[in-house]
């Protein structure tokens, strides 16, 4: 069994919800020891987000939280308790990497900001991810991925030209911000290994997001063109779209880029008369008559099943894919081949599936999911005693005074927001 | 390492041969930003990724803004690896490389004798990162890819759009960009492993399909746990426990904005309180709205569609009176309402936060006689700072530097290679 990539790397995670936790999952899934640090008085709000098994909410029942936190330990404390920061310092002194996603200024309130931490641990890799960065007029901007997707441009360019934008569903920007952040963190590890120096890795999710549409912003600043939305069309391909198929809300995506692919496409659909018309023979012609083209396509696709179209188009070398539903994904043979879904036992959720965090497979040290997502404070004893080296008496003191939290406040009602 | 790299950068010891095309090129760009010596290799005559939009709308391969954006911090050479002579030269380049990144169809590099097995014989510690629509192997590995079909294969396309129309994607090829960024993360993981083992290289196999699945928010889990097959919701969000739809996209005075009216927990409770206060200060909040307890009355597990509709009708009537700027400055910044105006590229260019952080970095384009403003570092690093050392390369711009100065070919050798269309 090869030693896993990040064996021995220790991550203290103070971050919440999506970007931070997903980022540390890359490390955890390749062997790092990652501890989520939460609190019974102030727990990660993603615990309040569905789905819950049988739609019954509970502190440890969210698989939205679950998805981001496989392979991690969980310790609970109360940072607002006067002895909370003392515990946080133990984590900081233990860790190689500290990750936080609080509102800028929050960690400073507790004396846990980069300046303070790096005085004691100049080799620490301190990671802050926030909506708009640690400085500037909007540093305090509150929001989530859906807001950043709006502010950073993905929303405006999604949907149909004759309607309001239809933004990418959910917290879209979260799902590329973490790729950039994970890369930067490992680069910081590399730098430290060579020089001994730690550093502050600071992400403004807004700034990272602009890179996903950089050419379009430059098109405005240089050419004055404001990018708009085009449905499923693409300027250099036709047909290019999503067409209705037989069955309940079934669709197929087809993209034809070259004349060769167009000819193959025509053969697959049986060379009907309309494809022989001069106006459809070339790409410019197909673009000019795209409405009619799309109608004719839809007439054909409506009589076929999406999977069948996908198979016959692909056999002819034409890019096509049925528009997979979530239920299709769980039966997808390709994903099974890549072991994308791993089912594990969870003490409160049952046997949920965890999907891979890394969307790459290393040939010698592949991604692994071996631990389900943790319950709140589940590993307090292991973490405080074994990882941080505290004595039983020290731990007991903290539990007695409440700086280590062990249960929800009395009379607490678990409410959900989503 | 030459004068083309910052001494004090994270990845200064590494050289990357970049064969990627399309959005996947962002991967090597990210590593170049972090300090690696990236050599972008394109076929003689230029890469097919030199696409629109163009500088001043002049459709010319040396004026592609797409190329500019995703190949900053790279040097550039031409090489035809489909020819035997080109393959020999590539192998010579591999001798001094640490990483090869590519996005060809699975098996293509093997066919050329340039697969991982071949190259690792030349350089045992080599890392070979491959980006494909479905991965290097498996029942769909041979599928022809595209950005739209990748979006379809990952389940995300299905859940985006309006119920009365087909599912709809983003009007810019993002699947490849996701995969490129993922390739950077995977390459770094492999580099760390190599470092810790004193030279164990390996392959990094990136799947675009998987990258797209990552975007599905909580919907795959909705299927796995409760067999709810989520479908597109038209500019809203689905509250899992009650099946209620909350609105996400609203009209405002001069455009649109994202706002999600939620309660139950913080910071949503405060956000709604502040929104209602603002509405009340302008006489647009009726008593029932002012009396809402956003923790208890808007607990998602007890929400009804009627309650939501009532609140949202009131909110929409208010939002239509406000501009995006007002919602952003007064609403988001001052009152900490969870609101995000739907910005155009013009709004982003003019954004005050980005300007205050000096986000736009001027990069010289001597061939155009201008300086172009680029989006700045994707992340700030306090020690090994990201710097923009060079603009994206012209076709074959560094042929002499790489082939003559580094590989030791003569000017005559280069002339022959050019004549034979190897470079």
Interface residues (C-beta under 8 A of the other chain):
Chain A: X3 X5 X6 X26 X30 X45 X48 X49 X50 X51 X52 X53 X54 X55 X57 X63 X64 X66 X67 X114 X132 X133 X135 X136 X137 X138 X139 X140 X141 X142 X143 X144 X146 X147 X148 X149 X150 X151 X152 X153 X154 X155 X156 X157 X158 X159 X160 X163 X164 X165 X166 X167 X168 X169 X170 X171 X172 X175 X176 X179 X180 X181 X182 X183 X184 X186 X187 X188 X189 X190 X191 X193 X194 X195 X197 X198 X199 X200 X201 X202 X203 X204 X206 X207 X208 X210 X211 X212 X213 X214 X215 X216 X217 X218 X219 X220 X221 X222 X223 X225 X226 X227 X228 X229 X230 X231 X232 X233 X234 X235 X236 X237 X240 X241 X242 X243 X244 X249 X251 X252 X253 X254 X255 X257 X261 X314 X317 X318 X319 X320 X321 X322 X323 X324 X325 X326 X327 X328 X329 X330 X333 X334 X335 X337 X338 X340 X349 X352 X353 X355 X356 X357 X358 X359 X360 X361 X362 X363 X364 X365 X413 X415 X416 X417 X418
Chain B: X9 X10 X11 X13 X26 X30 X31 X34 X35 X51 X52 X53 X55 X56 X57 X65 X66 X68 X69 X70 X116 X129 X134 X135 X137 X138 X139 X140 X141 X142 X143 X144 X145 X146 X147 X148 X149 X150 X151 X152 X153 X154 X155 X156 X157 X158 X159 X160 X161 X162 X165 X166 X167 X168 X169 X170 X171 X172 X173 X174 X177 X178 X179 X181 X182 X183 X184 X185 X186 X188 X189 X190 X191 X192 X193 X195 X196 X197 X200 X202 X203 X204 X205 X206 X207 X209 X210 X211 X213 X214 X215 X216 X217 X218 X219 X220 X221 X222 X223 X224 X225 X226 X227 X228 X229 X230 X231 X232 X233 X234 X235 X237 X239 X240 X241 X242 X248 X249 X251 X256 X257 X258 X260 X262 X263 X264 X265 X266 X267 X268 X271 X295 X296 X298 X299 X300 X301 X332 X333 X336 X338 X339 X340 X341 X342 X343 X344 X345 X346 X348 X349 X351 X352 X353 X354 X356 X357 X359 X372 X373 X374 X375 X376 X377 X378 X379 X380 X381 X382 X383 X384
